[in-house]
Amino acid sequence: MTSVVERLHGPDPVFSVEFFPPRDEADEQRLWLAIRQLEGLEPAFMSVTYGAGGSSRDRTIRTTGRVVQETSLLPMAHLTAVDHSVAELRNVIGWYAAVGVRNILAVRGDPPGDPNGEWIRHPQGLTYAEELVALVKQLGDFCVGVAAFPYGHPRSTDLDSDTENLVRKFRAGAGFAIAQLFFEAEDFLRLRDRLAKRGCDAPLLPGILPLTTVRTLRKTVELSGAPVPPSLARRLDPLVDDPKAFRAEGIDIVTELAQRLIDEGVPGVHFYTFNMSKATTEVVERLGLHRPAHDRSAG
Ligand SMILES: Cc1cc2nc3c(=O)[nH]c(=O)nc-3n(C[C@H](O)[C@H](O)[C@H](O)COP(=O)(O)OP(=O)(O)OC[C@H]3O[C@@H](n4cnc5c(N)ncnc54)[C@H](O)[C@@H]3O)c2cc1C
């Protein structure tokens, strides 16, 4: 099985898709419909996030295992250090290896309940994602990715130290990073420049959420930690009461953003799908990132 990093070093830009584990059976059916539909576009990899609680964590392991067994997709499992001792983390990593998952996104996670609350390390656990990267790398031949923050992580005091902390994760063995949501290409490119200045040229993927509704716009504000820039507000604000027009403009905006980043040489674009396929499919097809049907028939 190839690794995520190998797929990011191909000749053309690629795309990848992120899902979260299903909450119940109906959710599971919706998730698998989305996975199957996006599988047809041949993403470079797919990933499943890791939740805060036991059952959701089991569903992440089960879902990634099923992806290995039943699809042609390359899966990447997320893993966090929240409420885990090192022994438990070793177990989960062992499970991933046992079901054939060789790509792991190692993130620290947030305190359960209040994401901005104080981080309390498990007494036998880890403090930073850097340590989780090192642990996964120690335990086998894994390809490990990490999170990056164009505006700096919310807990960071300044961009320089935040970038230094990202570089530490690469030094600990990470092969690539995926960026948290951001609004403008320059925000992402400045992060890439900060890394390049420190001699770090590992693949950095922009994370993109299709802006289909006012809710997805709010989510982008919440997760990025940045307000909507005036240039975007001018395009979207007049459409908040017209869902169809808002969606069309939102899809245009993220397509333009992704195209600009592709022109700037990003190796791929990572889509936060929210377990839905339609909007991601539209953007991917408009960008020409999917593998056309005639290519597929050629093998
Ligand atoms: C692409 C992506 C996927 C994600 N997937 C998940 C998921 O599946 N499940 C989930 O719960 N959460 C997920 N998250 C959220 C993530 O867990 C939180 O944003 C978390 O707060 C930070 O994780 P991290 O891995 O960046 O932490 P870290 O890299 O450990 O950083 C945390 C803070 O500590 C600082 N820091 C790091 N190393 C050091 C050091 N050595 N010394 C001093 N300070 C340091 C950093 O600058 C930062 O402020 C994801 C985020 C992204 C961008």
The ligand as a Tripos MOL2 file, in Angstrom:
@<TRIPOS>MOLECULE
LIG
   53    58     1     0     0
SMALL
NO_CHARGES

@<TRIPOS>ATOM
      1 C1         -6.4610   18.8950    9.8660 C.3       1 LIG1
      2 C2         -6.9310   18.8140   11.2880 C.ar      1 LIG1
      3 C3         -7.5010   17.6300   11.7660 C.ar      1 LIG1
      4 C4         -7.9350   17.5280   13.0750 C.ar      1 LIG1
      5 N1         -8.4850   16.3450   13.5000 N.ar      1 LIG1
      6 C5         -8.9190   16.2190   14.7670 C.ar      1 LIG1
      7 C6         -9.4860   14.9860   15.2420 C.ar      1 LIG1
      8 O1         -9.6100   14.0260   14.4950 O.2       1 LIG1
      9 N2         -9.9110   14.9310   16.5290 N.ar      1 LIG1
     10 C7         -9.8020   15.9980   17.3870 C.ar      1 LIG1
     11 O2        -10.1930   15.8660   18.5400 O.2       1 LIG1
     12 N3         -9.2480   17.1700   16.9890 N.ar      1 LIG1
     13 C8         -8.8200   17.3140   15.6890 C.ar      1 LIG1
     14 N4         -8.2530   18.5050   15.2820 N.ar      1 LIG1
     15 C9         -8.1770   19.6240   16.2130 C.3       1 LIG1
     16 C10        -6.8690   19.6230   17.0490 C.3       1 LIG1
     17 O3         -6.8280   18.4870   17.8640 O.3       1 LIG1
     18 C11        -6.8790   20.8870   17.9130 C.3       1 LIG1
     19 O4         -6.8230   22.0200   17.0850 O.3       1 LIG1
     20 C12        -5.8070   20.9500   18.9890 C.3       1 LIG1
     21 O5         -6.1030   22.0880   19.8150 O.3       1 LIG1
     22 C13        -4.3980   21.1590   18.4750 C.3       1 LIG1
     23 O6         -3.8600   20.0340   18.0330 O.3       1 LIG1
     24 P1         -2.3190   19.9940   17.5280 P.3       1 LIG1
     25 O7         -2.1010   18.6350   17.0650 O.co2     1 LIG1
     26 O8         -2.0350   21.1100   16.6170 O.co2     1 LIG1
     27 O9         -1.5670   20.2450   18.9230 O.3       1 LIG1
     28 P2         -0.0660   20.6410   19.2610 P.3       1 LIG1
     29 O10         0.7890   20.6070   18.0580 O.co2     1 LIG1
     30 O11         0.3380   19.8380   20.4400 O.co2     1 LIG1
     31 O12        -0.2200   22.1670   19.6820 O.3       1 LIG1
     32 C14        -1.0720   22.5740   20.7470 C.3       1 LIG1
     33 C15        -0.5950   23.9320   21.2760 C.3       1 LIG1
     34 O13         0.6460   23.7490   21.9490 O.3       1 LIG1
     35 C16         1.6900   24.4790   21.2960 C.3       1 LIG1
     36 N5          2.8470   23.5780   21.2730 N.ar      1 LIG1
     37 C17         3.0470   22.5040   20.4860 C.ar      1 LIG1
     38 N6          4.2090   21.8870   20.7750 N.ar      1 LIG1
     39 C18         4.7560   22.5910   21.7920 C.ar      1 LIG1
     40 C19         5.9490   22.4540   22.5390 C.ar      1 LIG1
     41 N7          6.8150   21.4440   22.3090 N.pl3     1 LIG1
     42 N8          6.2010   23.3680   23.5250 N.ar      1 LIG1
     43 C20         5.3480   24.3820   23.7850 C.ar      1 LIG1
     44 N9          4.1950   24.5620   23.0830 N.ar      1 LIG1
     45 C21         3.8930   23.6720   22.1160 C.ar      1 LIG1
     46 C22         1.1680   24.8010   19.9000 C.3       1 LIG1
     47 O14         1.7540   25.9700   19.3510 O.3       1 LIG1
     48 C23        -0.3070   24.9610   20.1900 C.3       1 LIG1
     49 O15        -0.5970   26.2370   20.7190 O.3       1 LIG1
     50 C24        -7.8130   18.6390   13.9630 C.ar      1 LIG1
     51 C25        -7.2500   19.8350   13.4760 C.ar      1 LIG1
     52 C26        -6.8190   19.9390   12.1650 C.ar      1 LIG1
     53 C27        -6.2290   21.2240   11.6680 C.3       1 LIG1
@<TRIPOS>BOND
     1     1     2 1
     2     2     3 ar
     3     2    52 ar
     4     3     4 ar
     5     4     5 ar
     6     4    50 ar
     7     5     6 ar
     8     6     7 ar
     9     6    13 1
    10     7     8 2
    11     7     9 ar
    12     9    10 ar
    13    10    11 2
    14    10    12 ar
    15    12    13 ar
    16    13    14 ar
    17    14    15 1
    18    14    50 ar
    19    15    16 1
    20    16    17 1
    21    16    18 1
    22    18    19 1
    23    18    20 1
    24    20    21 1
    25    20    22 1
    26    22    23 1
    27    23    24 1
    28    24    25 2
    29    24    26 1
    30    24    27 1
    31    27    28 1
    32    28    29 2
    33    28    30 1
    34    28    31 1
    35    31    32 1
    36    32    33 1
    37    33    34 1
    38    33    48 1
    39    34    35 1
    40    35    36 1
    41    35    46 1
    42    36    37 ar
    43    36    45 ar
    44    37    38 ar
    45    38    39 ar
    46    39    40 ar
    47    39    45 ar
    48    40    41 1
    49    40    42 ar
    50    42    43 ar
    51    43    44 ar
    52    44    45 ar
    53    46    47 1
    54    46    48 1
    55    48    49 1
    56    50    51 ar
    57    51    52 ar
    58    52    53 1
@<TRIPOS>SUBSTRUCTURE
     1 LIG1         1 GROUP 0 **** ****
